[in-house]
Amino acid sequence: DLQEHDRVEVFGGYSYTGYSVYQIYSGPWTKYGFNGWDASAAFKLRPHVALEGGFSGGYASNGEGHSYSLQSYMGGLRFSEGVRKIDIFGHVLFGGLHFNADYNSPATAFAAELGGGADFWFSRRVGVRLIQADCLLNTNQAAAEDGEGGSGPHAHLRIATGITVRF
């Protein structure tokens, strides 16, 4: 059981996002691996419910000189259950996704993140996020190179791992 003063949990680590981009001038939609970071903080409202805020950034290139960046910022609810030294959680977050390509104007669009993960606690305060897997939903048209190629994929997979600390 968590003590009453263990109300804040902070996570930071590596993330990988598979995100589709419409190739400049020609298409087609191509999925790239965006390597980057993921950070979040959760404030417990009740024993199994927390208010969560998350931020992430990812970076990729197409191998032909074009680079892309992806940032998200979201907030919502997290639901969790502890089993011995492992906490399993699910969350629903809403916010924005910012996409930038070196050949296009950057754009920000509404986004949502649905998923969850598992933390293993070495001690009461320090743990490791074994895995976090999220479906990143968005309607960002900047990835379509000024609207060319239609709307493209709206669901993308993000996985993350890293260090978790409780306060």
Steps between C-alpha positions, in 0.01 A plus 500: 500500500611851421532743783289815500802717419586296186261713297723614213667272247745628238619305195771572244648283231541390140213476252454360151206610284403352166356798313395526136611791282395577143813522287566847360368557145429134429366292786428235609432498872810350664538398863815625674641414839518811717757456778475737791390555857187472711426665834195505724383588848200353677328638810289248691144614556387170656679168565459372140433825310747774407505818296780464242688742276732374230749646255702331227730576210621287212732550205544320167642546152415340167860419400484749213579813697156582642441505875185489709411574860196412704401638842194427708358651817198343666308462821234269636430215739706198597356188663735259678520183703798372698600136523799456735785703344325560168250776423288454190330809358278619220447859396291722276667830410392790277696795366707601201750355255750723321656371175782669312671406174794699366315555168159596639335739743468349848151434630332407824185290523276340760627162620410226746704224657347171612712234660682388808798326642674341796750630756728281709597656834851430633414693814209706625626807310693376193383276219534424133228521239521155346282602208249765404303448179264763369283555196559862396195634316517829307376697202821685415495600133860632496620141456309502170726764335249785475198271468633284216431129536173524691468473873733202553525278806354636825623233745866450587679277752732646764700292743710631789722384782696681770526595867208574733529684833237552775480796736 
